[in-house]
Amino acid sequence: MAYSSKQIRSAIGADGTLKLSLVTEEVTDPGPDEVIVRIEAAPINPSDLGLLFGPADMGTARASGGADDPVITADVPEPLMGSVAARLDQPMAVGNEAGGVVVATGDSEAARALSGKTVGVIGGAMYTQYRKLHVGACLALPEGTTPAQGASCFVNPLTALGMLETMRMEGHTALVHTAAASNLGQMLNKLCAEEQVPLVNIVRRPAQEQILRELGAKHVVDSSQPSYREDLVRALTETGATLAFDAVGGGTLASEILAGMEAALSAKEGGFSRYGSSTHKQVYIYGGLDRSPTVLNRSFGMAWSVGGWLLTPLLQKVGGERVQQLRERVAAGLESTFASSYTREVSLAGALQMDAIAVYGKQATGEKFLITPQA
Protein backbone atom coordinates (compact mmCIF):
# COMPACT_ATOMS: atom_id res chain seq x y z
CA MET A 1 0.00 0.00 0.00
CA ALA A 2 1.11 3.59 -0.60
CA TYR A 3 1.61 5.96 2.33
CA SER A 4 0.70 9.63 2.18
CA SER A 5 3.49 11.58 3.82
CA LYS A 6 3.92 15.24 4.74
CA GLN A 7 7.47 16.51 4.28
CA ILE A 8 9.45 19.70 4.85
CA ARG A 9 10.93 21.13 1.66
CA SER A 10 13.46 23.92 1.17
CA ALA A 11 13.70 25.78 -2.14
CA ILE A 12 15.73 28.77 -3.30
CA GLY A 13 14.35 30.62 -6.30
CA ALA A 14 16.28 32.42 -9.00
CA ASP A 15 14.77 35.61 -7.57
CA GLY A 16 16.84 35.15 -4.40
CA THR A 17 14.02 33.97 -2.15
CA LEU A 18 14.24 30.99 0.21
CA LYS A 19 10.93 29.17 0.70
CA LEU A 20 10.30 26.59 3.42
CA SER A 21 7.03 24.70 3.19
CA LEU A 22 5.20 21.43 3.78
CA VAL A 23 4.33 19.22 0.82
CA THR A 24 2.54 15.89 0.62
CA GLU A 25 4.00 12.99 -1.36
CA GLU A 26 3.05 9.36 -1.89
CA VAL A 27 5.53 6.75 -0.66
CA THR A 28 5.19 3.75 -2.97
CA ASP A 29 5.69 0.06 -2.18
CA PRO A 30 9.22 -0.97 -1.19
CA GLY A 31 11.50 -2.92 -3.51
CA PRO A 32 13.02 -6.28 -2.47
CA ASP A 33 15.78 -4.76 -0.29
CA GLU A 34 13.78 -1.75 0.88
CA VAL A 35 11.60 -0.91 3.86
CA ILE A 36 9.14 1.83 4.72
CA VAL A 37 9.77 3.49 8.07
CA ARG A 38 7.18 5.48 9.97
CA ILE A 39 9.35 8.38 11.12
CA GLU A 40 8.60 9.31 14.70
CA ALA A 41 11.57 11.46 15.69
CA ALA A 42 14.18 13.43 13.74
CA PRO A 43 16.76 15.82 15.25
CA ILE A 44 17.65 19.24 13.91
CA ASN A 45 21.44 19.07 13.64
CA PRO A 46 23.71 21.95 12.60
CA SER A 47 24.46 19.97 9.44
CA ASP A 48 20.73 20.07 8.57
CA LEU A 49 20.54 23.85 8.75
CA GLY A 50 22.88 24.32 5.81
CA LEU A 51 20.35 22.68 3.50
CA LEU A 52 17.29 24.01 5.30
CA PHE A 53 18.29 27.68 5.26
CA GLY A 54 21.09 27.76 2.70
CA PRO A 55 22.82 31.17 2.76
CA ALA A 56 19.56 33.03 3.43
CA ASP A 57 19.54 35.92 5.86
CA MET A 58 17.05 34.57 8.39
CA GLY A 59 16.80 38.03 9.88
CA THR A 60 14.56 38.77 6.87
CA ALA A 61 12.32 35.73 7.46
CA ARG A 62 8.55 36.20 7.31
CA ALA A 63 5.68 33.78 7.80
CA SER A 64 2.55 33.09 5.81
CA GLY A 65 0.09 30.23 5.35
CA GLY A 66 -1.98 28.58 8.05
CA ALA A 67 -1.19 26.59 11.19
CA ASP A 68 -1.21 23.30 9.27
CA ASP A 69 0.51 24.56 6.12
CA PRO A 70 3.00 27.23 7.20
CA VAL A 71 5.33 28.89 4.72
CA ILE A 72 8.53 30.69 5.65
CA THR A 73 10.30 32.96 3.17
CA ALA A 74 13.60 34.81 3.53
CA ASP A 75 16.02 36.72 1.32
CA VAL A 76 19.30 35.32 0.05
CA PRO A 77 21.93 38.07 -0.28
CA GLU A 78 22.86 38.61 -3.92
CA PRO A 79 26.62 37.98 -3.41
CA LEU A 80 25.81 34.50 -2.05
CA MET A 81 23.51 33.37 -4.84
CA GLY A 82 26.40 31.87 -6.78
CA SER A 83 27.03 29.37 -3.99
CA VAL A 84 23.58 27.81 -4.54
CA ALA A 85 23.35 28.00 -8.32
CA ALA A 86 23.06 24.20 -8.60
CA ARG A 87 19.95 24.04 -6.39
CA LEU A 88 17.94 26.96 -7.73
CA ASP A 89 14.20 26.27 -8.16
CA GLN A 90 14.62 22.70 -6.88
CA PRO A 91 12.56 21.97 -3.73
CA MET A 92 14.84 19.85 -1.54
CA ALA A 93 13.87 17.47 1.26
CA VAL A 94 15.70 18.01 4.55
CA GLY A 95 16.83 15.95 7.54
CA ASN A 96 19.86 13.67 7.76
CA GLU A 97 18.73 11.09 10.31
CA ALA A 98 15.75 9.86 12.31
CA GLY A 99 14.23 7.12 14.41
CA GLY A 100 11.09 5.19 13.59
CA VAL A 101 9.33 1.87 13.14
CA VAL A 102 9.40 -0.34 10.04
CA VAL A 103 5.81 -0.68 8.77
CA ALA A 104 6.36 -2.37 5.40
CA THR A 105 9.17 -4.38 3.85
CA GLY A 106 10.34 -5.85 0.58
CA ASP A 107 10.67 -9.56 -0.04
CA SER A 108 14.36 -10.07 0.75
CA GLU A 109 15.39 -11.81 3.96
CA ALA A 110 17.25 -8.71 5.17
CA ALA A 111 14.18 -6.53 4.65
CA ARG A 112 11.72 -8.94 6.26
CA ALA A 113 14.02 -9.24 9.29
CA LEU A 114 13.32 -5.57 10.05
CA SER A 115 9.51 -5.86 10.01
CA GLY A 116 8.05 -4.11 13.06
CA LYS A 117 11.49 -3.16 14.36
CA THR A 118 12.42 0.17 15.85
CA VAL A 119 15.30 1.51 13.78
CA GLY A 120 17.63 4.43 13.46
CA VAL A 121 17.85 5.58 9.85
CA ILE A 122 20.06 7.85 7.77
CA GLY A 123 19.94 8.99 4.17
CA GLY A 124 18.36 12.44 3.98
CA ALA A 125 14.75 13.62 3.61
CA MET A 126 13.94 12.61 7.20
CA TYR A 127 11.68 15.53 8.08
CA THR A 128 8.76 13.49 6.84
CA GLN A 129 6.13 11.08 8.12
CA TYR A 130 7.13 8.01 6.09
CA ARG A 131 10.41 7.24 4.38
CA LYS A 132 11.34 4.43 1.97
CA LEU A 133 14.93 3.27 2.48
CA HIS A 134 17.39 0.55 1.56
CA VAL A 135 17.98 -1.87 4.43
CA GLY A 136 21.60 -0.70 4.60
CA ALA A 137 20.41 2.72 5.79
CA CYS A 138 18.71 1.18 8.83
CA LEU A 139 20.16 0.25 12.20
CA ALA A 140 17.99 -2.13 14.21
CA LEU A 141 17.88 -0.83 17.78
CA PRO A 142 17.98 -2.91 20.99
CA GLU A 143 14.66 -4.10 22.38
CA GLY A 144 12.97 -1.37 24.39
CA THR A 145 14.77 1.52 22.64
CA THR A 146 12.37 4.26 21.62
CA PRO A 147 12.49 6.06 18.25
CA ALA A 148 13.42 9.26 20.08
CA GLN A 149 16.40 7.52 21.71
CA GLY A 150 17.52 6.24 18.32
CA ALA A 151 16.85 9.42 16.34
CA SER A 152 20.40 10.72 16.74
CA CYS A 153 22.26 7.43 16.44
CA PHE A 154 24.25 8.32 13.33
CA VAL A 155 25.54 11.86 12.91
CA ASN A 156 26.85 12.78 16.37
CA PRO A 157 27.86 9.30 17.63
CA LEU A 158 29.67 8.34 14.44
CA THR A 159 31.30 11.77 14.30
CA ALA A 160 32.68 11.30 17.82
CA LEU A 161 33.90 7.82 16.96
CA GLY A 162 35.27 9.12 13.65
CA MET A 163 37.36 11.70 15.46
CA LEU A 164 39.05 8.96 17.46
CA GLU A 165 39.51 6.88 14.31
CA THR A 166 41.21 9.85 12.65
CA MET A 167 43.40 10.44 15.70
CA ARG A 168 44.70 6.88 15.63
CA MET A 169 45.08 6.72 11.84
CA GLU A 170 47.21 9.88 11.85
CA GLY A 171 49.35 8.96 14.86
CA HIS A 172 48.10 11.48 17.42
CA THR A 173 47.45 10.59 21.06
CA ALA A 174 45.13 13.34 22.32
CA LEU A 175 42.42 15.67 21.01
CA VAL A 176 41.16 19.23 21.17
CA HIS A 177 37.48 19.92 20.51
CA THR A 178 35.72 23.27 20.21
CA ALA A 179 32.05 24.05 20.91
CA ALA A 180 32.64 21.23 23.32
CA ALA A 181 29.50 21.39 25.48
CA SER A 182 27.20 20.40 22.61
CA ASN A 183 25.50 17.00 22.45
CA LEU A 184 28.39 15.85 20.28
CA GLY A 185 30.93 17.30 22.67
CA GLN A 186 29.35 15.54 25.63
CA MET A 187 29.44 12.23 23.74
CA LEU A 188 33.09 12.78 22.89
CA ASN A 189 33.90 13.41 26.55
CA LYS A 190 32.25 10.16 27.61
CA LEU A 191 33.96 8.27 24.80
CA CYS A 192 37.41 9.67 25.57
CA ALA A 193 36.96 8.86 29.25
CA GLU A 194 36.10 5.26 28.37
CA GLU A 195 39.12 4.92 26.11
CA GLN A 196 41.48 7.00 28.28
CA VAL A 197 42.17 9.52 25.54
CA PRO A 198 43.19 12.97 26.85
CA LEU A 199 40.75 15.63 25.63
CA VAL A 200 40.97 19.42 25.73
CA ASN A 201 37.53 21.07 25.60
CA ILE A 202 37.20 24.68 24.45
CA VAL A 203 33.94 26.41 25.41
CA ARG A 204 32.66 29.98 25.20
CA ARG A 205 30.81 30.49 28.48
CA PRO A 206 31.15 29.47 32.16
CA ALA A 207 27.81 27.62 32.02
CA GLN A 208 29.20 25.40 29.27
CA GLU A 209 32.27 24.65 31.35
CA GLN A 210 30.00 23.61 34.21
CA ILE A 211 28.18 21.11 31.96
CA LEU A 212 31.45 19.40 31.11
CA ARG A 213 32.85 19.52 34.64
CA GLU A 214 29.74 17.68 35.83
CA LEU A 215 30.51 14.98 33.25
CA GLY A 216 33.97 14.61 34.74
CA ALA A 217 35.92 16.51 32.08
CA LYS A 218 39.44 17.31 33.28
CA HIS A 219 40.60 19.85 30.72
CA VAL A 220 38.07 22.62 29.98
CA VAL A 221 39.18 26.00 28.66
CA ASP A 222 36.77 28.95 28.55
CA SER A 223 37.65 31.34 25.71
CA SER A 224 35.73 34.16 27.43
CA GLN A 225 38.15 34.29 30.37
CA PRO A 226 41.16 36.65 30.59
CA SER A 227 43.42 33.65 31.29
CA TYR A 228 42.22 31.79 28.18
CA ARG A 229 45.55 31.69 26.31
CA GLU A 230 47.51 30.56 29.38
CA ASP A 231 44.84 27.99 30.25
CA LEU A 232 44.92 26.62 26.70
CA VAL A 233 48.71 26.22 26.65
CA ARG A 234 48.61 24.55 30.06
CA ALA A 235 45.97 22.03 28.93
CA LEU A 236 47.87 21.32 25.70
CA THR A 237 51.09 20.82 27.65
CA GLU A 238 49.44 18.38 30.04
CA THR A 239 47.71 16.36 27.33
CA GLY A 240 50.21 16.60 24.47
CA ALA A 241 47.31 17.14 22.05
CA THR A 242 48.41 17.87 18.48
CA LEU A 243 45.06 17.29 16.74
CA ALA A 244 41.99 19.53 16.97
CA PHE A 245 38.46 19.39 15.59
CA ASP A 246 36.92 22.83 15.25
CA ALA A 247 33.16 23.32 14.93
CA VAL A 248 33.43 27.12 14.85
CA GLY A 249 35.43 27.58 11.66
CA GLY A 250 35.57 31.36 11.35
CA GLY A 251 37.72 33.86 13.18
CA THR A 252 41.06 33.14 14.85
CA LEU A 253 40.21 30.07 16.92
CA ALA A 254 42.08 27.59 14.71
CA SER A 255 45.10 29.90 14.76
CA GLU A 256 44.95 30.19 18.54
CA ILE A 257 44.89 26.40 18.91
CA LEU A 258 47.90 25.97 16.61
CA ALA A 259 49.78 28.70 18.48
CA GLY A 260 48.98 27.01 21.79
CA MET A 261 50.19 23.66 20.48
CA GLU A 262 53.41 25.29 19.26
CA ALA A 263 54.02 26.92 22.63
CA ALA A 264 53.46 23.62 24.45
CA LEU A 265 55.72 21.68 22.07
CA SER A 266 58.50 24.28 22.04
CA ALA A 267 58.63 24.33 25.83
CA LYS A 268 58.88 20.54 25.90
CA GLU A 269 61.46 20.19 23.12
CA GLY A 270 63.67 23.08 24.26
CA GLY A 271 66.29 24.79 22.14
CA PHE A 272 65.59 27.16 19.28
CA SER A 273 64.58 26.61 15.69
CA ARG A 274 63.52 29.40 13.38
CA TYR A 275 61.11 26.89 11.82
CA GLY A 276 59.46 26.05 15.12
CA SER A 277 58.70 22.61 16.50
CA SER A 278 59.16 19.70 14.10
CA THR A 279 56.05 17.95 15.48
CA HIS A 280 53.11 18.22 13.10
CA LYS A 281 50.06 20.08 14.38
CA GLN A 282 46.65 19.54 12.72
CA VAL A 283 43.36 21.42 12.97
CA TYR A 284 40.34 20.05 11.14
CA ILE A 285 37.38 22.39 10.61
CA TYR A 286 34.16 20.37 10.50
CA GLY A 287 31.54 23.03 11.22
CA GLY A 288 30.64 26.65 10.58
CA LEU A 289 29.18 28.20 13.71
CA ASP A 290 31.11 31.33 12.72
CA ARG A 291 30.67 32.03 8.99
CA SER A 292 33.35 34.73 8.86
CA PRO A 293 36.75 34.02 7.22
CA THR A 294 39.19 31.72 8.97
CA VAL A 295 42.13 33.88 10.03
CA LEU A 296 45.59 32.42 10.57
CA ASN A 297 48.19 34.52 12.36
CA ARG A 298 51.35 32.61 11.52
CA SER A 299 53.01 32.18 14.92
CA PHE A 300 53.19 28.40 15.04
CA GLY A 301 56.23 27.33 13.03
CA MET A 302 56.08 25.37 9.78
CA ALA A 303 54.85 21.91 10.84
CA TRP A 304 51.08 22.44 10.68
CA SER A 305 47.98 21.96 8.60
CA VAL A 306 44.42 23.26 8.58
CA GLY A 307 41.87 21.31 6.57
CA GLY A 308 38.26 20.31 6.30
CA TRP A 309 36.86 17.12 7.81
CA LEU A 310 33.64 15.31 7.02
CA LEU A 311 32.29 12.09 8.44
CA THR A 312 31.25 10.39 5.19
CA PRO A 313 34.71 10.34 3.54
CA LEU A 314 36.19 9.02 6.78
CA LEU A 315 33.68 6.16 6.88
CA GLN A 316 34.44 5.35 3.26
CA LYS A 317 38.13 5.23 4.10
CA VAL A 318 37.82 2.85 7.06
CA GLY A 319 35.60 0.43 5.11
CA GLY A 320 32.30 -1.36 5.55
CA GLU A 321 33.38 -3.88 8.17
CA ARG A 322 34.73 -1.20 10.50
CA VAL A 323 31.67 1.00 9.93
CA GLN A 324 29.41 -1.86 10.97
CA GLN A 325 31.46 -2.32 14.15
CA LEU A 326 31.07 1.38 14.93
CA ARG A 327 27.33 1.28 14.28
CA GLU A 328 26.91 -1.70 16.61
CA ARG A 329 28.85 0.12 19.29
CA VAL A 330 26.52 3.10 18.96
CA ALA A 331 23.43 0.89 19.23
CA ALA A 332 24.76 -0.67 22.42
CA GLY A 333 25.46 2.74 23.99
CA LEU A 334 22.36 4.75 23.12
CA GLU A 335 21.30 5.04 26.76
CA SER A 336 24.79 5.88 28.04
CA THR A 337 27.77 7.09 26.00
CA PHE A 338 25.73 8.10 22.96
CA ALA A 339 22.57 9.35 24.64
CA SER A 340 21.17 12.60 23.22
CA SER A 341 19.05 15.18 24.99
CA TYR A 342 16.56 17.65 23.52
CA THR A 343 15.14 20.85 24.91
CA ARG A 344 12.02 20.98 22.75
CA GLU A 345 9.89 18.76 20.52
CA VAL A 346 8.00 20.21 17.58
CA SER A 347 5.76 18.86 14.83
CA LEU A 348 6.62 19.28 11.15
CA ALA A 349 4.46 22.40 11.07
CA GLY A 350 5.91 23.52 14.40
CA ALA A 351 9.42 23.45 12.97
CA LEU A 352 8.29 26.10 10.47
CA GLN A 353 7.18 28.62 13.08
CA MET A 354 9.11 31.84 13.55
CA ASP A 355 9.61 31.38 17.29
CA ALA A 356 11.08 27.90 16.80
CA ILE A 357 13.37 29.00 13.97
CA ALA A 358 14.64 31.88 16.10
CA VAL A 359 15.85 29.34 18.68
CA TYR A 360 17.20 26.38 16.75
CA GLY A 361 18.60 28.63 14.03
CA LYS A 362 21.10 30.03 16.53
CA GLN A 363 22.72 26.58 16.91
CA ALA A 364 23.18 27.36 20.60
CA THR A 365 24.40 24.78 23.10
CA GLY A 366 21.47 23.43 25.10
CA GLU A 367 18.86 24.25 22.44
CA LYS A 368 18.58 21.02 20.46
CA PHE A 369 15.19 20.41 18.81
CA LEU A 370 13.53 17.12 17.94
CA ILE A 371 10.91 16.98 15.19
CA THR A 372 8.07 14.52 15.80
CA PRO A 373 6.45 14.11 12.38
CA GLN A 374 3.48 12.06 13.58
CA ALA A 375 2.32 14.79 15.99
Order of alpha helices (4+ residues) and beta strands (2+ residues): beta-beta-beta-alpha-beta-beta-beta-beta-alpha-beta-beta-beta-alpha-alpha-beta-alpha-beta-alpha-beta-alpha-beta-beta-alpha-beta-beta-beta-alpha-alpha-beta-alpha-beta
